[in-house]
């Protein structure tokens, strides 16, 4: 957890600001996972800090959402154009 917090701070993941009047902060939680080596032995333990976005209410806490997704067709097209243009 300490390594994750240090990485978030070093990467300037967020800026501390004052909360707007009438708004409440979104909570967070830790998600833990065990990473394994190919032989099945434990490689490392990993912890991630994630926001509880599921607590938000549309049109109150947010108005729009955008999640870019690159499909295989898009990637193939990008590669073809890149090859064509050298």
N, CA, C and O atoms as a CHARMM CRD file, in Angstrom:
* protein
*
  344
    1    1 UNK  N      0.83000  -1.18500   0.00000 PROA 1      0.00000
    2    1 UNK  CA     0.00000   0.00000   0.00000 PROA 1      0.00000
    3    1 UNK  C      0.87700   1.25200   0.00000 PROA 1      0.00000
    4    1 UNK  O      0.58000   2.23200  -0.68300 PROA 1      0.00000
    5    2 UNK  N      1.94500   1.20500   0.76500 PROA 2      0.00000
    6    2 UNK  CA     2.83800   2.37200   0.80400 PROA 2      0.00000
    7    2 UNK  C      3.45500   2.65200  -0.55700 PROA 2      0.00000
    8    2 UNK  O      3.56800   3.80800  -0.96300 PROA 2      0.00000
    9    3 UNK  N      3.86600   1.57400  -1.28100 PROA 3      0.00000
   10    3 UNK  CA     4.42800   1.76100  -2.61500 PROA 3      0.00000
   11    3 UNK  C      3.40500   2.39400  -3.55600 PROA 3      0.00000
   12    3 UNK  O      3.75000   3.26600  -4.35300 PROA 3      0.00000
   13    4 UNK  N      2.15700   1.96200  -3.46500 PROA 4      0.00000
   14    4 UNK  CA     1.09400   2.51700  -4.30800 PROA 4      0.00000
   15    4 UNK  C      0.87100   3.99400  -3.99000 PROA 4      0.00000
   16    4 UNK  O      0.75100   4.81000  -4.90500 PROA 4      0.00000
   17    5 UNK  N      0.81400   4.34400  -2.72000 PROA 5      0.00000
   18    5 UNK  CA     0.61400   5.74100  -2.33800 PROA 5      0.00000
   19    5 UNK  C      1.77400   6.62300  -2.79500 PROA 5      0.00000
   20    5 UNK  O      1.56200   7.74900  -3.24500 PROA 5      0.00000
   21    6 UNK  N      2.99400   6.11300  -2.68000 PROA 6      0.00000
   22    6 UNK  CA     4.16700   6.86900  -3.13500 PROA 6      0.00000
   23    6 UNK  C      4.11600   7.06400  -4.65000 PROA 6      0.00000
   24    6 UNK  O      4.41600   8.14800  -5.14900 PROA 6      0.00000
   25    7 UNK  N      3.73500   6.01500  -5.38200 PROA 7      0.00000
   26    7 UNK  CA     3.63500   6.11500  -6.84100 PROA 7      0.00000
   27    7 UNK  C      2.57000   7.12400  -7.24300 PROA 7      0.00000
   28    7 UNK  O      2.79000   7.91000  -8.16500 PROA 7      0.00000
   29    8 UNK  N      1.41900   7.12100  -6.57400 PROA 8      0.00000
   30    8 UNK  CA     0.35300   8.07900  -6.88000 PROA 8      0.00000
   31    8 UNK  C      0.82300   9.50500  -6.63100 PROA 8      0.00000
   32    8 UNK  O      0.52700  10.40800  -7.41300 PROA 8      0.00000
   33    9 UNK  N      1.55300   9.70200  -5.54700 PROA 9      0.00000
   34    9 UNK  CA     2.06100  11.03900  -5.22600 PROA 9      0.00000
   35    9 UNK  C      3.12100  11.47900  -6.23200 PROA 9      0.00000
   36    9 UNK  O      3.09500  12.61500  -6.70600 PROA 9      0.00000
   37   10 UNK  N      4.05800  10.58000  -6.56000 PROA 10     0.00000
   38   10 UNK  CA     5.13800  10.91000  -7.49500 PROA 10     0.00000
   39   10 UNK  C      4.61600  11.21200  -8.89400 PROA 10     0.00000
   40   10 UNK  O      5.19800  12.02600  -9.61100 PROA 10     0.00000
   41   11 UNK  N      3.52000  10.56100  -9.28800 PROA 11     0.00000
   42   11 UNK  CA     2.93900  10.76700 -10.62100 PROA 11     0.00000
   43   11 UNK  C      1.97100  11.94300 -10.66300 PROA 11     0.00000
   44   11 UNK  O      1.35200  12.20600 -11.69400 PROA 11     0.00000
   45   12 UNK  N      1.84000  12.64900  -9.54700 PROA 12     0.00000
   46   12 UNK  CA     0.91100  13.79100  -9.46100 PROA 12     0.00000
   47   12 UNK  C     -0.48600  13.38900  -9.93400 PROA 12     0.00000
   48   12 UNK  O     -1.09200  14.06100 -10.76800 PROA 12     0.00000
   49   13 UNK  N     -0.98200  12.27900  -9.38400 PROA 13     0.00000
   50   13 UNK  CA    -2.27000  11.72100  -9.78900 PROA 13     0.00000
   51   13 UNK  C     -3.42200  12.64200  -9.44700 PROA 13     0.00000
   52   13 UNK  O     -4.41800  12.67500 -10.16900 PROA 13     0.00000
   53   14 UNK  N     -3.31000  13.38400  -8.37300 PROA 14     0.00000
   54   14 UNK  CA    -4.40200  14.26600  -7.98200 PROA 14     0.00000
   55   14 UNK  C     -3.86800  15.54400  -7.36800 PROA 14     0.00000
   56   14 UNK  O     -2.69900  15.63300  -6.99400 PROA 14     0.00000
   57   15 UNK  N     -4.74500  16.53300  -7.27100 PROA 15     0.00000
   58   15 UNK  CA    -4.46500  17.77900  -6.56700 PROA 15     0.00000
   59   15 UNK  C     -5.49500  17.93000  -5.46000 PROA 15     0.00000
   60   15 UNK  O     -6.68500  17.71100  -5.68200 PROA 15     0.00000
   61   16 UNK  N     -5.05100  18.29700  -4.28600 PROA 16     0.00000
   62   16 UNK  CA    -5.98100  18.52600  -3.19200 PROA 16     0.00000
   63   16 UNK  C     -6.67900  19.86600  -3.39100 PROA 16     0.00000
   64   16 UNK  O     -6.02600  20.88200  -3.63000 PROA 16     0.00000
   65   17 UNK  N     -7.99700  19.86700  -3.29200 PROA 17     0.00000
   66   17 UNK  CA    -8.78800  21.08600  -3.43200 PROA 17     0.00000
   67   17 UNK  C     -9.88100  21.08800  -2.37500 PROA 17     0.00000
   68   17 UNK  O    -10.12000  20.08000  -1.71000 PROA 17     0.00000
   69   18 UNK  N    -10.53300  22.21600  -2.23100 PROA 18     0.00000
   70   18 UNK  CA   -11.67100  22.29400  -1.32500 PROA 18     0.00000
   71   18 UNK  C    -12.91000  21.74300  -2.01900 PROA 18     0.00000
   72   18 UNK  O    -13.09900  21.94300  -3.21900 PROA 18     0.00000
   73   19 UNK  N    -13.74100  21.05800  -1.26800 PROA 19     0.00000
   74   19 UNK  CA   -14.97100  20.48200  -1.80100 PROA 19     0.00000
   75   19 UNK  C    -16.01900  21.58300  -1.95700 PROA 19     0.00000
   76   19 UNK  O    -16.18800  22.41500  -1.06600 PROA 19     0.00000
   77   20 UNK  N    -16.71900  21.58400  -3.08600 PROA 20     0.00000
   78   20 UNK  CA   -17.75500  22.57900  -3.32500 PROA 20     0.00000
   79   20 UNK  C    -18.89200  22.42300  -2.32600 PROA 20     0.00000
   80   20 UNK  O    -19.16800  21.32000  -1.85400 PROA 20     0.00000
   81   21 UNK  N    -19.54800  23.52900  -2.00600 PROA 21     0.00000
   82   21 UNK  CA   -20.66600  23.49600  -1.05800 PROA 21     0.00000
   83   21 UNK  C    -21.77700  22.60100  -1.59500 PROA 21     0.00000
   84   21 UNK  O    -22.12800  22.67800  -2.77300 PROA 21     0.00000
   85   22 UNK  N    -22.31900  21.76700  -0.74700 PROA 22     0.00000
   86   22 UNK  CA   -23.41700  20.88500  -1.12600 PROA 22     0.00000
   87   22 UNK  C    -22.99000  19.59700  -1.80200 PROA 22     0.00000
   88   22 UNK  O    -23.84000  18.78300  -2.16200 PROA 22     0.00000
   89   23 UNK  N    -21.70000  19.39500  -1.98200 PROA 23     0.00000
   90   23 UNK  CA   -21.19800  18.17600  -2.63300 PROA 23     0.00000
   91   23 UNK  C    -20.52700  17.29100  -1.59400 PROA 23     0.00000
   92   23 UNK  O    -20.01300  17.77700  -0.58700 PROA 23     0.00000
   93   24 UNK  N    -20.53600  15.99100  -1.84700 PROA 24     0.00000
   94   24 UNK  CA   -19.85800  15.06800  -0.94200 PROA 24     0.00000
   95   24 UNK  C    -18.74800  14.34600  -1.69100 PROA 24     0.00000
   96   24 UNK  O    -18.85500  14.10000  -2.89300 PROA 24     0.00000
   97   25 UNK  N    -17.72100  14.02100  -0.99900 PROA 25     0.00000
   98   25 UNK  CA   -16.55800  13.36900  -1.60300 PROA 25     0.00000
   99   25 UNK  C    -16.88600  11.92200  -1.96300 PROA 25     0.00000
  100   25 UNK  O    -17.69300  11.27100  -1.29900 PROA 25     0.00000
  101   26 UNK  N    -16.25200  11.43300  -3.01900 PROA 26     0.00000
  102   26 UNK  CA   -16.39600  10.02900  -3.40500 PROA 26     0.00000
  103   26 UNK  C    -15.40900   9.23300  -2.57700 PROA 26     0.00000
  104   26 UNK  O    -14.24400   9.61200  -2.46200 PROA 26     0.00000
  105   27 UNK  N    -15.85100   8.16400  -2.01600 PROA 27     0.00000
  106   27 UNK  CA   -14.98600   7.32400  -1.19500 PROA 27     0.00000
  107   27 UNK  C    -14.00200   6.52500  -2.03300 PROA 27     0.00000
  108   27 UNK  O    -14.05000   6.55600  -3.26300 PROA 27     0.00000
  109   28 UNK  N    -13.13700   5.83000  -1.38200 PROA 28     0.00000
  110   28 UNK  CA   -12.17300   4.97000  -2.06100 PROA 28     0.00000
  111   28 UNK  C    -12.01800   3.69200  -1.25300 PROA 28     0.00000
  112   28 UNK  O    -12.40600   3.61500  -0.08700 PROA 28     0.00000
  113   29 UNK  N    -11.44100   2.69500  -1.90800 PROA 29     0.00000
  114   29 UNK  CA   -11.18200   1.44300  -1.20300 PROA 29     0.00000
  115   29 UNK  C     -9.94700   0.80000  -1.79300 PROA 29     0.00000
  116   29 UNK  O     -9.55000   1.10800  -2.91700 PROA 29     0.00000
  117   30 UNK  N     -9.34700  -0.08500  -1.03800 PROA 30     0.00000
  118   30 UNK  CA    -8.17400  -0.81200  -1.48500 PROA 30     0.00000
  119   30 UNK  C     -8.60200  -2.14200  -2.09200 PROA 30     0.00000
  120   30 UNK  O     -9.45300  -2.84000  -1.54000 PROA 30     0.00000
  121   31 UNK  N     -8.00500  -2.49100  -3.23500 PROA 31     0.00000
  122   31 UNK  CA    -8.24400  -3.77600  -3.88300 PROA 31     0.00000
  123   31 UNK  C     -6.91400  -4.52100  -3.89300 PROA 31     0.00000
  124   31 UNK  O     -5.90400  -4.00000  -4.36600 PROA 31     0.00000
  125   32 UNK  N     -6.92300  -5.72200  -3.37500 PROA 32     0.00000
  126   32 UNK  CA    -5.68600  -6.49700  -3.24900 PROA 32     0.00000
  127   32 UNK  C     -5.69800  -7.68100  -4.20900 PROA 32     0.00000
  128   32 UNK  O     -6.74100  -8.28500  -4.46100 PROA 32     0.00000
  129   33 UNK  N     -4.52100  -8.00000  -4.73800 PROA 33     0.00000
  130   33 UNK  CA    -4.39400  -9.12700  -5.64600 PROA 33     0.00000
  131   33 UNK  C     -3.03400  -9.77800  -5.44400 PROA 33     0.00000
  132   33 UNK  O     -2.03900  -9.09900  -5.18800 PROA 33     0.00000
  133   34 UNK  N     -3.00300 -11.09800  -5.56100 PROA 34     0.00000
  134   34 UNK  CA    -1.74800 -11.84500  -5.46900 PROA 34     0.00000
  135   34 UNK  C     -1.30400 -12.16200  -6.88800 PROA 34     0.00000
  136   34 UNK  O     -2.06300 -12.75800  -7.65100 PROA 34     0.00000
  137   35 UNK  N     -0.09100 -11.77400  -7.25400 PROA 35     0.00000
  138   35 UNK  CA     0.46900 -12.05900  -8.57800 PROA 35     0.00000
  139   35 UNK  C      1.31100 -13.32700  -8.46900 PROA 35     0.00000
  140   35 UNK  O      2.09600 -13.48600  -7.53500 PROA 35     0.00000
  141   36 UNK  N      1.13400 -14.23100  -9.44500 PROA 36     0.00000
  142   36 UNK  CA     1.83700 -15.50300  -9.41500 PROA 36     0.00000
  143   36 UNK  C      2.85300 -15.59800 -10.55600 PROA 36     0.00000
  144   36 UNK  O      2.67200 -14.99300 -11.61300 PROA 36     0.00000
  145   37 UNK  N      3.90500 -16.35300 -10.33000 PROA 37     0.00000
  146   37 UNK  CA     4.89300 -16.65600 -11.36000 PROA 37     0.00000
  147   37 UNK  C      4.32000 -17.77300 -12.24100 PROA 37     0.00000
  148   37 UNK  O      3.33800 -18.41000 -11.85800 PROA 37     0.00000
  149   38 UNK  N      4.91800 -18.02200 -13.41600 PROA 38     0.00000
  150   38 UNK  CA     4.41900 -19.10100 -14.28100 PROA 38     0.00000
  151   38 UNK  C      4.42400 -20.48200 -13.62300 PROA 38     0.00000
  152   38 UNK  O      3.62700 -21.34700 -13.98700 PROA 38     0.00000
  153   39 UNK  N      5.32200 -20.68900 -12.65300 PROA 39     0.00000
  154   39 UNK  CA     5.37000 -21.98700 -11.98700 PROA 39     0.00000
  155   39 UNK  C      4.34300 -22.11400 -10.86600 PROA 39     0.00000
  156   39 UNK  O      4.24600 -23.16400 -10.23000 PROA 39     0.00000
  157   40 UNK  N      3.57400 -21.04700 -10.61800 PROA 40     0.00000
  158   40 UNK  CA     2.51900 -21.09300  -9.60800 PROA 40     0.00000
  159   40 UNK  C      2.90700 -20.52200  -8.25700 PROA 40     0.00000
  160   40 UNK  O      2.04900 -20.36800  -7.38700 PROA 40     0.00000
  161   41 UNK  N      4.18200 -20.20600  -8.06000 PROA 41     0.00000
  162   41 UNK  CA     4.59500 -19.62700  -6.78200 PROA 41     0.00000
  163   41 UNK  C      4.23900 -18.13800  -6.74500 PROA 41     0.00000
  164   41 UNK  O      4.04700 -17.50300  -7.78200 PROA 41     0.00000
  165   42 UNK  N      4.15800 -17.60700  -5.54300 PROA 42     0.00000
  166   42 UNK  CA     3.77500 -16.20800  -5.36400 PROA 42     0.00000
  167   42 UNK  C      4.89900 -15.29300  -5.82300 PROA 42     0.00000
  168   42 UNK  O      6.04000 -15.42700  -5.38300 PROA 42     0.00000
  169   43 UNK  N      4.56800 -14.36000  -6.71300 PROA 43     0.00000
  170   43 UNK  CA     5.54500 -13.39600  -7.21000 PROA 43     0.00000
  171   43 UNK  C      5.54200 -12.16400  -6.32100 PROA 43     0.00000
  172   43 UNK  O      6.59000 -11.73200  -5.84000 PROA 43     0.00000
  173   44 UNK  N      4.33900 -11.59100  -6.10200 PROA 44     0.00000
  174   44 UNK  CA     4.22700 -10.40100  -5.25700 PROA 44     0.00000
  175   44 UNK  C      2.77200 -10.17600  -4.89400 PROA 44     0.00000
  176   44 UNK  O      1.86300 -10.76900  -5.47400 PROA 44     0.00000
  177   45 UNK  N      2.58100  -9.31000  -3.92900 PROA 45     0.00000
  178   45 UNK  CA     1.25200  -8.88400  -3.51600 PROA 45     0.00000
  179   45 UNK  C      1.06000  -7.46700  -4.02600 PROA 45     0.00000
  180   45 UNK  O      1.94800  -6.62700  -3.88300 PROA 45     0.00000
  181   46 UNK  N     -0.09000  -7.19800  -4.61700 PROA 46     0.00000
  182   46 UNK  CA    -0.32200  -5.88200  -5.20000 PROA 46     0.00000
  183   46 UNK  C     -1.57100  -5.26700  -4.57900 PROA 46     0.00000
  184   46 UNK  O     -2.58000  -5.94300  -4.37500 PROA 46     0.00000
  185   47 UNK  N     -1.48400  -3.97400  -4.28300 PROA 47     0.00000
  186   47 UNK  CA    -2.63600  -3.24400  -3.75900 PROA 47     0.00000
  187   47 UNK  C     -2.91100  -2.03100  -4.62600 PROA 47     0.00000
  188   47 UNK  O     -1.98300  -1.32000  -5.00900 PROA 47     0.00000
  189   48 UNK  N     -4.18000  -1.78500  -4.94200 PROA 48     0.00000
  190   48 UNK  CA    -4.56900  -0.61600  -5.73900 PROA 48     0.00000
  191   48 UNK  C     -5.61000   0.17400  -4.97600 PROA 48     0.00000
  192   48 UNK  O     -6.48900  -0.39500  -4.32900 PROA 48     0.00000
  193   49 UNK  N     -5.50500   1.48300  -5.05600 PROA 49     0.00000
  194   49 UNK  CA    -6.49600   2.37300  -4.46600 PROA 49     0.00000
  195   49 UNK  C     -7.46100   2.77500  -5.57700 PROA 49     0.00000
  196   49 UNK  O     -7.04900   3.36900  -6.57400 PROA 49     0.00000
  197   50 UNK  N     -8.74300   2.45200  -5.40800 PROA 50     0.00000
  198   50 UNK  CA    -9.73100   2.74700  -6.45000 PROA 50     0.00000
  199   50 UNK  C    -10.86100   3.59700  -5.87500 PROA 50     0.00000
  200   50 UNK  O    -11.18700   3.50600  -4.69100 PROA 50     0.00000
  201   51 UNK  N    -11.44500   4.41800  -6.73100 PROA 51     0.00000
  202   51 UNK  CA   -12.57000   5.26500  -6.32500 PROA 51     0.00000
  203   51 UNK  C    -13.85200   4.44800  -6.37000 PROA 51     0.00000
  204   51 UNK  O    -14.00600   3.56500  -7.21300 PROA 51     0.00000
  205   52 UNK  N    -14.76200   4.74400  -5.46500 PROA 52     0.00000
  206   52 UNK  CA   -16.06200   4.08500  -5.43600 PROA 52     0.00000
  207   52 UNK  C    -17.02800   4.84600  -6.35200 PROA 52     0.00000
  208   52 UNK  O    -17.99300   5.45700  -5.89200 PROA 52     0.00000
  209   53 UNK  N    -16.74900   4.79300  -7.64800 PROA 53     0.00000
  210   53 UNK  CA   -17.55500   5.51300  -8.62100 PROA 53     0.00000
  211   53 UNK  C    -18.99600   5.05400  -8.67200 PROA 53     0.00000
  212   53 UNK  O    -19.86300   5.80600  -9.11700 PROA 53     0.00000
  213   54 UNK  N    -19.27100   3.84400  -8.23000 PROA 54     0.00000
  214   54 UNK  CA   -20.62900   3.32000  -8.25300 PROA 54     0.00000
  215   54 UNK  C    -21.55400   4.04900  -7.26600 PROA 54     0.00000
  216   54 UNK  O    -22.77100   3.86600  -7.31100 PROA 54     0.00000
  217   55 UNK  N    -20.99000   4.86300  -6.38700 PROA 55     0.00000
  218   55 UNK  CA   -21.80900   5.64800  -5.46400 PROA 55     0.00000
  219   55 UNK  C    -22.30400   6.95100  -6.06900 PROA 55     0.00000
  220   55 UNK  O    -23.09500   7.65900  -5.44600 PROA 55     0.00000
  221   56 UNK  N    -21.84700   7.27800  -7.28000 PROA 56     0.00000
  222   56 UNK  CA   -22.25000   8.52200  -7.91500 PROA 56     0.00000
  223   56 UNK  C    -23.65000   8.39800  -8.51300 PROA 56     0.00000
  224   56 UNK  O    -24.09500   7.31000  -8.88000 PROA 56     0.00000
  225   57 UNK  N    -24.32300   9.53000  -8.59800 PROA 57     0.00000
  226   57 UNK  CA   -25.66500   9.58300  -9.17300 PROA 57     0.00000
  227   57 UNK  C    -25.60400  10.45200 -10.42400 PROA 57     0.00000
  228   57 UNK  O    -25.14800  11.59400 -10.37800 PROA 57     0.00000
  229   58 UNK  N    -26.07500   9.89000 -11.55400 PROA 58     0.00000
  230   58 UNK  CA   -26.04300  10.62000 -12.81700 PROA 58     0.00000
  231   58 UNK  C    -26.87000  11.89300 -12.71700 PROA 58     0.00000
  232   58 UNK  O    -27.93700  11.90700 -12.10400 PROA 58     0.00000
  233   59 UNK  N    -26.36200  12.96600 -13.32800 PROA 59     0.00000
  234   59 UNK  CA   -26.97500  14.29600 -13.36100 PROA 59     0.00000
  235   59 UNK  C    -26.90100  15.02400 -12.01300 PROA 59     0.00000
  236   59 UNK  O    -27.34400  16.16700 -11.90300 PROA 59     0.00000
  237   60 UNK  N    -26.34900  14.37300 -10.99800 PROA 60     0.00000
  238   60 UNK  CA   -26.10000  15.04900  -9.72300 PROA 60     0.00000
  239   60 UNK  C    -24.58400  15.14600  -9.51600 PROA 60     0.00000
  240   60 UNK  O    -24.03900  16.23300  -9.32100 PROA 60     0.00000
  241   61 UNK  N    -23.91600  13.98600  -9.56200 PROA 61     0.00000
  242   61 UNK  CA   -22.47100  13.94600  -9.36300 PROA 61     0.00000
  243   61 UNK  C    -21.69800  14.08100 -10.67900 PROA 61     0.00000
  244   61 UNK  O    -20.54200  14.50300 -10.67900 PROA 61     0.00000
  245   62 UNK  N    -22.33100  13.72500 -11.79000 PROA 62     0.00000
  246   62 UNK  CA   -21.68600  13.85300 -13.09900 PROA 62     0.00000
  247   62 UNK  C    -22.76900  14.00300 -14.16100 PROA 62     0.00000
  248   62 UNK  O    -23.92200  13.62600 -13.95400 PROA 62     0.00000
  249   63 UNK  N    -22.36800  14.56800 -15.31200 PROA 63     0.00000
  250   63 UNK  CA   -23.32400  14.78200 -16.38900 PROA 63     0.00000
  251   63 UNK  C    -22.98300  13.97900 -17.63500 PROA 63     0.00000
  252   63 UNK  O    -23.86900  13.64500 -18.42200 PROA 63     0.00000
  253   64 UNK  N    -21.72200  13.67000 -17.81600 PROA 64     0.00000
  254   64 UNK  CA   -21.30500  12.99100 -19.02600 PROA 64     0.00000
  255   64 UNK  C    -20.17600  12.03700 -18.68500 PROA 64     0.00000
  256   64 UNK  O    -19.40000  12.28700 -17.76300 PROA 64     0.00000
  257   65 UNK  N    -20.08500  10.95800 -19.41900 PROA 65     0.00000
  258   65 UNK  CA   -18.96800  10.04300 -19.22100 PROA 65     0.00000
  259   65 UNK  C    -18.40300   9.66600 -20.58300 PROA 65     0.00000
  260   65 UNK  O    -19.12400   9.63200 -21.58100 PROA 65     0.00000
  261   66 UNK  N    -17.11900   9.38800 -20.60900 PROA 66     0.00000
  262   66 UNK  CA   -16.44900   9.03400 -21.84800 PROA 66     0.00000
  263   66 UNK  C    -15.38700   8.00200 -21.53800 PROA 66     0.00000
  264   66 UNK  O    -14.55300   8.19800 -20.65400 PROA 66     0.00000
  265   67 UNK  N    -15.41900   6.91500 -22.26000 PROA 67     0.00000
  266   67 UNK  CA   -14.43300   5.86900 -22.07000 PROA 67     0.00000
  267   67 UNK  C    -13.93800   5.40500 -23.43100 PROA 67     0.00000
  268   67 UNK  O    -14.59200   4.58900 -24.07900 PROA 67     0.00000
  269   68 UNK  N    -12.79100   5.91500 -23.87300 PROA 68     0.00000
  270   68 UNK  CA   -12.30200   5.52200 -25.19300 PROA 68     0.00000
  271   68 UNK  C    -11.88100   4.05900 -25.21500 PROA 68     0.00000
  272   68 UNK  O    -11.21700   3.57400 -24.29900 PROA 68     0.00000
  273   69 UNK  N    -12.27700   3.36900 -26.27300 PROA 69     0.00000
  274   69 UNK  CA   -11.94000   1.95800 -26.42200 PROA 69     0.00000
  275   69 UNK  C    -11.39900   1.75500 -27.82900 PROA 69     0.00000
  276   69 UNK  O    -12.05300   2.11500 -28.80800 PROA 69     0.00000
  277   70 UNK  N    -10.22800   1.19000 -27.93200 PROA 70     0.00000
  278   70 UNK  CA    -9.64300   0.89200 -29.23200 PROA 70     0.00000
  279   70 UNK  C    -10.01200  -0.53700 -29.61600 PROA 70     0.00000
  280   70 UNK  O     -9.61200  -1.49200 -28.94900 PROA 70     0.00000
  281   71 UNK  N    -10.77600  -0.67500 -30.69500 PROA 71     0.00000
  282   71 UNK  CA   -11.14100  -2.00900 -31.16800 PROA 71     0.00000
  283   71 UNK  C    -10.04900  -2.54000 -32.07900 PROA 71     0.00000
  284   71 UNK  O     -9.17800  -1.78900 -32.51700 PROA 71     0.00000
  285   72 UNK  N    -10.09700  -3.82800 -32.36300 PROA 72     0.00000
  286   72 UNK  CA    -9.10300  -4.45000 -33.22900 PROA 72     0.00000
  287   72 UNK  C     -9.15000  -3.83100 -34.62300 PROA 72     0.00000
  288   72 UNK  O     -8.10900  -3.64300 -35.25100 PROA 72     0.00000
  289   73 UNK  N    -10.34300  -3.51400 -35.10900 PROA 73     0.00000
  290   73 UNK  CA   -10.48600  -2.88600 -36.42500 PROA 73     0.00000
  291   73 UNK  C     -9.78000  -1.52900 -36.43900 PROA 73     0.00000
  292   73 UNK  O     -9.10100  -1.20100 -37.41100 PROA 73     0.00000
  293   74 UNK  N     -9.93000  -0.74400 -35.38400 PROA 74     0.00000
  294   74 UNK  CA    -9.28100   0.56400 -35.30100 PROA 74     0.00000
  295   74 UNK  C     -7.76900   0.42000 -35.30900 PROA 74     0.00000
  296   74 UNK  O     -7.07600   1.18100 -35.98400 PROA 74     0.00000
  297   75 UNK  N     -7.25900  -0.53800 -34.57100 PROA 75     0.00000
  298   75 UNK  CA    -5.81400  -0.75500 -34.50200 PROA 75     0.00000
  299   75 UNK  C     -5.27500  -1.18100 -35.86500 PROA 75     0.00000
  300   75 UNK  O     -4.22800  -0.69700 -36.29400 PROA 75     0.00000
  301   76 UNK  N     -5.99100  -2.09700 -36.56200 PROA 76     0.00000
  302   76 UNK  CA    -5.56800  -2.53800 -37.88900 PROA 76     0.00000
  303   76 UNK  C     -5.57000  -1.37100 -38.87100 PROA 76     0.00000
  304   76 UNK  O     -4.65100  -1.23800 -39.67900 PROA 76     0.00000
  305   77 UNK  N     -6.59300  -0.53200 -38.80500 PROA 77     0.00000
  306   77 UNK  CA    -6.66700   0.62900 -39.68700 PROA 77     0.00000
  307   77 UNK  C     -5.50500   1.58200 -39.42700 PROA 77     0.00000
  308   77 UNK  O     -4.88600   2.07600 -40.36900 PROA 77     0.00000
  309   78 UNK  N     -5.20900   1.84100 -38.16300 PROA 78     0.00000
  310   78 UNK  CA    -4.10800   2.71800 -37.79000 PROA 78     0.00000
  311   78 UNK  C     -2.77700   2.17500 -38.31800 PROA 78     0.00000
  312   78 UNK  O     -1.96300   2.93300 -38.84500 PROA 78     0.00000
  313   79 UNK  N     -2.55800   0.87800 -38.18100 PROA 79     0.00000
  314   79 UNK  CA    -1.32200   0.26500 -38.67600 PROA 79     0.00000
  315   79 UNK  C     -1.25500   0.35800 -40.19700 PROA 79     0.00000
  316   79 UNK  O     -0.19700   0.66200 -40.74800 PROA 79     0.00000
  317   80 UNK  N     -2.36800   0.10000 -40.88300 PROA 80     0.00000
  318   80 UNK  CA    -2.38500   0.17500 -42.34600 PROA 80     0.00000
  319   80 UNK  C     -2.06600   1.58300 -42.84600 PROA 80     0.00000
  320   80 UNK  O     -1.30400   1.74700 -43.79800 PROA 80     0.00000
  321   81 UNK  N     -2.64300   2.59100 -42.21100 PROA 81     0.00000
  322   81 UNK  CA    -2.36900   3.97700 -42.59300 PROA 81     0.00000
  323   81 UNK  C     -0.91600   4.32900 -42.32500 PROA 81     0.00000
  324   81 UNK  O     -0.28200   5.01100 -43.12900 PROA 81     0.00000
  325   82 UNK  N     -0.38900   3.87000 -41.20700 PROA 82     0.00000
  326   82 UNK  CA     1.00500   4.13600 -40.85500 PROA 82     0.00000
  327   82 UNK  C      1.95200   3.51500 -41.87900 PROA 82     0.00000
  328   82 UNK  O      2.92000   4.15400 -42.29300 PROA 82     0.00000
  329   83 UNK  N      1.68700   2.29400 -42.28400 PROA 83     0.00000
  330   83 UNK  CA     2.51900   1.61700 -43.28100 PROA 83     0.00000
  331   83 UNK  C      2.41100   2.34700 -44.61300 PROA 83     0.00000
  332   83 UNK  O      3.42000   2.56700 -45.28300 PROA 83     0.00000
  333   84 UNK  N      1.19900   2.72300 -45.00200 PROA 84     0.00000
  334   84 UNK  CA     0.97300   3.41800 -46.26600 PROA 84     0.00000
  335   84 UNK  C      1.70500   4.76900 -46.32800 PROA 84     0.00000
  336   84 UNK  O      2.23800   5.14800 -47.37100 PROA 84     0.00000
  337   85 UNK  N      1.72100   5.47200 -45.21800 PROA 85     0.00000
  338   85 UNK  CA     2.35800   6.80700 -45.16700 PROA 85     0.00000
  339   85 UNK  C      3.84000   6.73100 -44.81100 PROA 85     0.00000
  340   85 UNK  O      4.51000   7.76100 -44.74600 PROA 85     0.00000
  341   86 UNK  N      4.34800   5.55600 -44.58500 PROA 86     0.00000
  342   86 UNK  CA     5.75100   5.31700 -44.20500 PROA 86     0.00000
  343   86 UNK  C      6.09300   6.04000 -42.93000 PROA 86     0.00000
  344   86 UNK  O      7.22700   5.95700 -42.45700 PROA 86     0.00000
